[in-house]
Amino acid sequence: MFVWRYFDGTGAQAGGSKPHETREEAEAWMGERWSKLLDQGIAEVALAEDRTEGFLYRMKLRAEPD
């Protein structure tokens, strides 16, 4: 199972997604939801697998200014 962890602009954890069966399903779900999460004040997300500690990766929802 794969879940997204949400982080606000200060880096504090701010919730998470429902579990997804596969990494592909989780990534597709995020592709559809990222802009709504950004509108709700979520600044970063991290993908985690239930059976492991830490994150597979963490990313910002807004592009960094050049």
C-alpha positions in Angstrom: 0.0 0.0 0.0 1.2 3.5 -0.8 0.1 6.7 0.9 0.8 10.4 0.3 1.8 12.5 3.4 1.0 16.2 3.2 3.1 19.1 4.5 2.1 22.7 4.9 4.3 25.8 4.1 6.2 25.5 7.3 7.1 21.8 6.7 4.7 20.5 9.3 2.8 17.3 8.5 -0.8 18.2 7.6 -2.5 14.9 6.9 -2.4 12.3 4.2 -4.2 10.4 1.4 -6.2 7.2 1.5 -4.1 4.1 0.8 -3.5 3.1 -2.8 -2.8 -0.5 -3.9 0.1 0.4 -6.2 2.6 3.2 -6.6 1.2 3.9 -10.1 -2.3 4.3 -8.7 -1.0 6.7 -6.0 1.0 8.7 -8.6 -2.0 8.9 -10.9 -4.2 10.0 -8.0 -1.7 12.8 -7.2 -1.7 13.9 -10.8 -5.4 14.6 -10.6 -5.4 16.1 -7.1 -2.2 18.2 -6.7 -3.8 21.6 -7.6 -6.7 21.1 -5.1 -4.2 20.2 -2.4 -2.2 23.4 -3.2 -5.4 25.4 -3.0 -6.0 23.9 0.5 -2.6 25.1 1.7 -0.6 21.9 1.1 2.9 22.9 0.0 4.7 19.6 -0.3 3.8 15.9 -0.5 5.8 12.7 0.1 5.0 9.2 -1.2 5.5 6.5 1.4 5.1 2.7 1.3 3.4 1.3 4.4 6.0 -1.4 5.0 9.0 0.9 5.0 10.2 3.8 7.0 10.8 7.2 5.4 9.6 8.3 2.0 10.1 7.1 -1.5 10.3 10.7 -2.5 9.1 14.2 -1.5 8.2 17.0 -3.8 6.9 20.6 -3.8 3.5 21.2 -5.4 4.5 24.7 -6.6 7.5 25.3 -8.9 10.4 27.2 -7.4 10.9 30.7 -8.9 13.9 31.0 -11.2 
